[in-house]
Amino acid sequence: MSTTPNVPYRLEFSVEVPGTPEQVWQAIATAKGMSAWFAPTEMEEREGGSLHFTMGPEMGSDGQVTAWEPPRRLVYEEDWAALMGKDPDALSALTSEFLVEAQSGGTCVVRVTSSGFGIGADWESEFWDTMAPGWMPFFDNLRLYLAHFPGQEARHLEAAASHPGGADLLWSTLHDALGLADEGATVEVRGATGTVERVRERQTLVRLTSPVPGMLSVYTWDEGDGKATAGVRAYLFSADAADYVRREQPAWQAWLQGLSVSA
């Protein structure tokens, strides 16, 4: 197999979101905005600026802004090889482009393209096959953020635990234990009240209203090797959010670890 990165990969999709182009730009092209619906982000907000996404404990992705055209077009490149722990000569940069197009009625369409070049290894195809299902729920977050919390700064709460067995069984257990429901339903999730906004395969997004307003994503994913992860990720928007996270994040972690899964 050639070790020259000449095998192309590409992912394209679009989402319609509420807001003006300027509001959407703030959400997709600033550190404060990206951190409020995606991952904790550090960004020099200019062409040529550095970029860093924090993906989890001791895990992140570094990159650079390669095009900055407010409020219409953002392009950045991530170090795909470093992210995956691979030979830097085997992979190109992972390039993502965001185009913002205003629509009538106070909405915008965000067109997203991600692309890269590899050597055709099996793991590369697996990476791209799982990229869309892994990324799309974040754009549900973006839509909800722009609808209810535009311009606000988020405080993050995140907890996850690994369990033996498959992701479907774990999801069924997690879903029932938390009392999740269909879209539009009012739910109480471990003392927090909110409305179910989006249901996907093994993932539910809840807009929280009390005790702290925000967004809560509950999910499971398959680790392989007979294990799966159950997790929660919340973006909270209030002066009380920091105290809430300090109190509730350890409680969520302990609860997820103690989840009893049985066939």
C-alpha positions in Angstrom: 0.0 0.0 0.0 1.2 3.5 -0.8 2.2 5.7 2.1 1.4 8.9 0.1 -1.9 10.5 1.3 -3.8 10.6 -2.0 -7.0 8.8 -1.2 -9.8 11.4 -0.9 -12.5 11.5 1.9 -15.3 14.0 2.0 -18.3 14.7 4.2 -21.0 17.3 3.3 -24.2 18.3 5.0 -26.3 21.4 5.7 -28.5 22.5 8.7 -31.0 25.3 9.0 -30.7 27.3 12.2 -32.5 30.4 13.6 -30.7 33.7 13.7 -29.1 36.4 11.6 -25.8 35.7 9.8 -24.0 37.7 12.5 -25.5 35.6 15.3 -24.7 32.4 13.5 -21.1 33.6 12.8 -20.7 34.3 16.6 -21.8 30.7 17.3 -19.6 28.9 14.7 -16.5 31.1 14.4 -15.6 32.3 17.9 -14.2 30.4 20.9 -17.1 31.5 23.1 -19.6 30.4 20.5 -18.1 27.0 19.6 -17.7 26.2 23.3 -21.4 26.8 23.8 -22.6 23.9 21.6 -19.6 21.9 20.5 -16.4 21.3 22.6 -14.4 23.7 24.8 -12.5 25.8 22.2 -9.5 28.1 22.1 -9.3 30.1 18.9 -7.4 33.1 17.6 -10.3 34.6 15.7 -8.5 35.6 12.5 -7.0 34.0 9.4 -3.9 32.2 10.4 -5.0 32.0 14.0 -4.4 28.9 16.1 -7.2 26.6 17.1 -7.6 23.9 19.8 -10.6 21.7 20.7 -10.6 19.9 24.0 -12.2 16.5 23.4 -11.9 15.0 26.8 -9.3 14.3 29.6 -5.9 14.5 28.0 -7.4 14.5 24.5 -7.6 17.4 22.1 -7.2 18.5 18.5 -5.0 21.3 17.3 -5.4 23.3 14.1 -5.3 26.6 12.3 -7.8 29.0 10.8 -7.1 29.2 7.1 -10.0 31.4 6.0 -11.9 34.0 8.0 -14.6 35.9 6.1 -17.2 37.2 8.6 -20.1 36.6 8.7 -20.1 34.1 5.7 -17.2 31.7 5.5 -14.9 29.9 8.0 -12.3 27.3 7.1 -9.9 25.6 9.5 -7.5 22.7 9.3 -6.8 20.1 12.1 -3.8 17.9 12.5 -5.5 14.7 11.6 -2.4 12.5 12.0 -1.6 13.8 15.5 -5.3 13.5 16.5 -5.2 9.8 15.5 -1.7 9.0 16.6 -0.6 8.2 13.1 2.5 8.8 10.9 2.3 12.5 10.0 3.3 11.7 6.4 0.4 9.3 5.9 -2.4 11.8 6.3 -3.3 15.3 5.1 -4.8 17.9 7.3 -8.5 17.5 8.1 -10.1 20.5 6.6 -13.6 21.9 7.6 -15.4 24.7 5.9 -18.5 26.4 7.2 -20.7 28.6 4.8 -23.5 30.7 6.2 -26.4 31.6 3.9 -29.2 33.9 5.1 -32.8 32.7 4.4 -36.1 34.5 4.5 -37.9 34.3 7.8 -35.0 34.9 10.1 -33.0 31.7 9.6 -29.7 30.7 8.0 -28.5 27.6 6.3 -25.0 26.4 7.5 -23.3 24.3 4.9 -20.5 22.2 6.3 -17.8 20.3 4.3 -15.0 18.2 5.9 -12.3 16.6 3.8 -9.0 15.0 3.9 -6.6 12.6 2.2 -5.3 9.3 3.5 -3.6 6.2 2.2 -6.8 4.0 2.0 -6.3 2.2 5.3 -9.4 0.4 6.8 -9.4 2.6 9.9 -9.7 5.7 7.7 -12.9 4.5 6.1 -14.2 3.6 9.6 -13.3 7.1 10.8 -15.3 8.8 8.0 -18.2 6.3 8.4 -18.6 7.3 12.1 -17.8 11.0 11.6 -21.3 12.1 10.5 -23.3 10.2 13.1 -20.9 11.4 15.8 -20.9 15.0 14.6 -24.6 15.6 13.7 -26.0 15.7 17.2 -23.7 18.7 17.9 -25.7 20.6 15.2 -28.9 19.9 17.1 -27.1 21.6 19.9 -26.2 24.6 17.6 -29.9 24.9 16.5 -31.1 24.8 20.1 -28.3 27.3 21.3 -29.3 29.8 18.6 -33.0 29.4 19.4 -32.8 29.9 23.2 -29.3 31.0 24.3 -27.7 33.1 21.5 -24.5 34.9 22.5 -24.4 33.4 26.0 -21.3 31.7 27.5 -21.6 28.1 28.5 -20.4 26.2 31.5 -19.7 22.5 30.7 -20.7 19.4 32.6 -19.5 16.1 31.3 -19.4 12.6 32.7 -19.1 9.1 31.1 -18.6 5.5 32.2 -17.8 2.3 30.4 -19.9 -0.9 30.8 -19.6 -4.4 29.4 -22.1 -5.3 26.7 -23.6 -3.5 23.6 -24.5 0.1 23.1 -28.2 -0.7 22.4 -28.7 -2.5 25.6 -26.9 0.2 27.6 -29.0 2.8 25.9 -32.2 1.0 26.8 -31.0 0.9 30.4 -29.9 4.5 30.5 -33.1 5.7 28.8 -35.4 4.0 31.2 -33.4 4.8 34.3 -33.5 8.5 33.5 -37.2 8.5 32.4 -36.5 10.0 28.9 -39.4 10.3 26.5 -40.4 11.4 23.0 -39.8 14.8 21.5 -41.9 17.6 23.1 -42.3 15.8 26.4 -41.5 17.4 29.7 -39.1 15.3 31.7 -37.2 15.3 35.0 -33.7 14.0 34.8 -32.0 13.5 38.1 -33.6 16.6 39.6 -33.3 18.7 36.5 -36.5 19.6 34.6 -36.7 20.2 30.8 -38.2 19.4 27.5 -37.0 16.7 25.0 -36.0 18.6 21.9 -34.4 15.9 19.7 -34.3 12.1 19.7 -31.7 10.3 17.7 -30.4 6.7 17.7 -29.0 6.2 21.2 -29.1 9.9 22.0 -31.6 12.4 23.5 -31.2 16.2 23.7 -33.1 17.9 26.5 -33.5 21.7 26.9 -33.2 22.3 30.6 -35.3 24.9 32.3 -34.5 24.4 36.0 -32.6 24.5 38.3 -30.2 25.8 35.7 -31.1 26.6 32.1 -29.2 24.9 29.4 -28.9 21.8 27.1 -28.3 18.2 28.2 -27.3 15.5 25.8 -27.6 11.9 27.0 -26.0 9.2 24.8 -24.3 5.8 24.5 -21.7 4.6 22.0 -20.1 1.4 21.1 -16.5 1.1 22.1 -16.0 -2.3 20.5 -14.5 -5.4 22.2 -17.8 -6.0 24.0 -18.0 -2.6 25.8 -20.0 0.5 25.5 -20.0 4.0 27.0 -22.9 5.8 28.7 -22.4 9.6 28.9 -24.0 13.0 29.5 -22.8 16.3 28.2 -24.4 19.6 29.4 -24.0 23.2 28.4 -25.4 25.5 31.1 -26.2 29.2 30.9 -26.6 31.1 34.2 -24.6 32.7 37.0 -25.4 29.6 39.1 -23.9 27.2 36.5 -20.4 26.9 38.0 -21.7 25.9 41.4 -24.2 23.5 39.8 -21.4 21.8 37.8 -19.1 21.5 40.9 -21.9 19.8 42.8 -23.5 17.7 40.1 -20.6 16.5 37.9 -19.2 14.1 40.5 -22.7 12.9 41.2 -23.4 12.2 37.6 -20.1 10.3 37.3 -20.9 8.1 40.2 -24.4 7.5 39.0 -23.2 6.4 35.5 -20.5 4.2 37.0 -23.1 2.5 39.2 -25.6 1.9 36.4 -26.8 -1.7 36.5 -27.1 -3.2 33.0 -28.8 -6.5 32.5 -30.2 -8.3 29.4 
